[in-house]
């Protein structure tokens, strides 16, 4: 059951947060400020939700995109293992860091990354340490996307943590400060394929917004025009297919009930899962 929870928390929250993290740093690097704050908020929101849901807290409703509420709940649930402070990295010059309370940064991110920012309705401001603090906060929260009292090695093996086998994951967090519980998958490739400038992202291979023939003649990478487009099923669909095609076991029922009680998956999907459970219980 813990393995099931971990997989779904990863697919629903952690993996999407990694994509948000990538785009947040991309936006910050190239000065797309409004997008940085939106993507940063999305990153932190998903990581907080992953940590909470894996430690017995339903995030199905009541939080939305409000990371202040989520962070307060995080402090309550994680106790002395909660992320409550950020410290200047030793290798970062002092002029690029301001010692402020983490709650101030959380509140600022909540304000700057508000959904209204997507429509240009909010102003924003930048500080020298925004990205460095965001990096550290994301890193620490991501380390906590696991059940604190789950036992290392019981539900899934981890060759990097064999010394901790039989111990709770809280020991890993406190004693192995540089270890990430989950590996991060980042996009790969070179900007060279799209042109020499950032604006080429808009115009390359764009038959509507091209500037000249060079935009259309540039070699198209497989990521844009693959020979075989491919596909991928969501873990939610795979779970539904699995229980729909077989007898619903007690474990499957427990998994689905946990999912429906803790994670917002959409009304249509929830209705389909409940149909399977009801049909099975009446057979």
C-alpha angles and dihedrals in degrees: 000000000000090000089052091050092047093051094050094044088051095048095042101038119004100047092045089047089055089057090048089050092053093050092045091057091042091053093046092048092054097039098252089144104174091051092048092059094045093049092043091053090048090051095052094041093056094044092050091049092049092052093047098046091050090053099053103275121124113225094183094113143356099055110061107166094330104125092178090065091043092049092050089052089046090056091049095049100038097042112179089004093058119116102248104147141037124209130200111259111246092239095050116095114245093239090067095057135064121193104231132146114276089231088064092055091046091051091047092050090047089054099042094043096046112139089250088068088073089067097045092251096128135062120228138203131200132216127195092246100046097106095039092053091044090052093052095044093050092046094052096043091048090055087059098055091111137077105276092215097039110118118246111244097013101095102022133002122247117188091199092058103045089121088062098048110136092022128103118260090244086075090056091052094050099038103033102048097171097048121108113208090214130037116242121230113206128189113264134206141080130282086220091083092064100045142273099291137050091241088064087076088074099043108034112108088352109140091188103043102031119139099201141345091278089071091060098037096056112114109267115226122224090251089067101037110014121185088228113027095203127199142224133211120223119242087240091060092044090053092049091048092049096052093037093057098045143039111287106245124205089254092051090049090050091049094050094045090051091049094049093045098048112028131052104233101163131272097263093051092046091051092053092050092049090051090057093048093047093046092050094048091054096048 
